[in-house]
Amino acid sequence: TVKAGQKFGFNTFFRSKQNKIKLKVELHVPSQPENFHCGACKPGTLTISPDRKSVIYEDVLDASKGRTGFTWGIGPKDPKGSYELKYSLDGIPVDTFAFKALPISKDDAGAVK
């Protein structure tokens, strides 16, 4: 469960004999958000589906570090309901997370902007 103002994501450690590794992250949301914002994304790495209920981030990473991660956040105007995040490395599925985004409670409303 995630509330507005909170972040979610993953960190993964891996071994690769290659110099580069391809990361693909898919986020599926219950309804169209106001926008998909990715402050850390390089231009051309983010693709939004025509129905605006899915977004895919793809990038080629330096594999020598042996780890990667990604973080998204839930904003106060983001859709509430069931979300799913999947990610893969070099086309191999690594993990899938399903969770719910809850509306802001009255107690939280002053803390989230």
JORA-V382531 format. One line per field, one symbol per residue. psi: psi as a letter, one per 40 degrees, with the letter a starting at -180 (. if undefined). A space follows every 10 residues. Layout:
# JORA-V382531
psi: ???
This chain:
# JORA-V382531
psi: hhiheiiiai hhiihieidi ihhhhhhhid ihidihhgde hiheehhhid efeiihhhih iheddeiiii hiihideiii ahihhiiihf ehhdihhhii hiihiddedd eh.
